[in-house]
Amino acid sequence: MSTTSWHFFCPRCLGTQQLCFILFAFVAFFFSASIGGCKSSSPSDKDTISELSFSHDGKKVVFDRCRAEGCQIQVYDLQTGELAAYESPIGERWTMGKYSYDGKKIAFSIIPTKGGINLSEMQIAVMDADGKNLKKVTSGPGAKLYPAFSHSGKKILYARAAFIRTSGRTPAAQYDAWEVNLETGEQTQLTFFEYYYMGYLTYFPDDERFIFWGEMPSVYEGVRAMDQPNFKNKMIELGEQGKSIAGIAMMKGKEIIPVPYRFPAESFPQRPLLSQDGSRMIYEKSHSGDFYLYSQDIKPRYAGGGGSVNAAAISPDGQFLGMIATNLHIFTVADGKRKVILYLPSAPKIITNWEEVYRRNKNLYQMMPERPSCIINK
């Protein structure tokens, strides 16, 4: 049985909106190469989940799961409790899975791992939801992350880090938004701000406007952030127009457009989550782990949260908020109450009265299977 070295790629932002740093953790994993059909493996104490999204119908959640034997994109059925997975081949790490709005395709990032992790050759790929017809849809250097389909399914929006570090605290920098046309293969850079970090990119229904979260832009209109006070004055000019390139920002193609949301003072909003029709937007308040449903007319309503958030997602219909804080929590947006808490198998070892807790409300408390029942793309 052959093995290959795997690494977990996990960007994370800490601190206030004005000053944060991104921690990219690389954790080595060893993954068995000889798999046929459904996978069988022994339990492991190492078990983490990250990179959350919902399926097109909101009935399933998609996430990265890493254990001692390797990492997978896994799919959990919230109704049946069935766990399935997409298996990457030797020499690749698949991550950040996101379904198309019709559920027919899944997009994800591929990190080459032969001879060690290779972020500079990280690409976006697309395949049928059943794992067939896989195709890499981007090319060229740079780490490419967080793919998101357009509503038509003809384009994919993603973040690209142009600079790969050879040393230092973070392995990548100079993030900007790109899109790729799946019919022509054309790759287009949409922002030119060289963010320290960006994520949560989502198209509005017109497939032209998009929203995202960008931290610490480095350049705007040829003026670099280190060039103070000129850069600061540029940011003030944008603000006077109702526009922003820092924090929650909006674009239409390559054009900066006004952000239509007016947030409460000191909220420092981040992680914008947009429903499929664009009518609902949920955001996290200032790294608090608490999420709110935005409303122009009334005070933002609590939508769920609590704990140190690894990843968050909204169901396409805007009814549910998903959040990873060690375990997976699903909230009903209408009242901010937990609908499901999906615990990792290590939970009984930590929660001393687990059997009592589980028995009290089996609908709320669910246990993730130790391993997937089937590999989708086999």
Beta strands, then each sheet from edge to edge (+ up, - down):
strand 1: 3-7
strand 2: 13-15
strand 3: 20-22
strand 4: 28-32
strand 5: 47-54
strand 6: 60-67
strand 7: 70-77
strand 8: 83-86
strand 9: 92-99
strand 10: 105-112
strand 11: 123-128
strand 12: 135-136
strand 13: 143-149
strand 14: 155-164
strand 15: 172-181
strand 16: 187-189
strand 17: 197-203
strand 18: 209-215
strand 19: 219-220
strand 20: 223-224
strand 21: 247-252
strand 22: 255-256
strand 23: 269-274
strand 24: 281-285
strand 25: 290-293
strand 26: 301-305
strand 27: 311-314
strand 28: 320-324
strand 29: 328-332
strand 30: 337-343
strand 31: 365-367
strand 32: 374-375
sheet 1: 1+ 4-
sheet 2: 2+ 3-
sheet 3: 5+ 6- 7+ 8- 32-
sheet 4: 9+ 10- 11+ 12-
sheet 5: 13+ 14- 15+ 16-
sheet 6: 17+ 18- 21+ 22-
sheet 7: 19+ 20-
sheet 8: 23+ 24- 25+ 26-
sheet 9: 27+ 28- 29+ 30- 31-
end
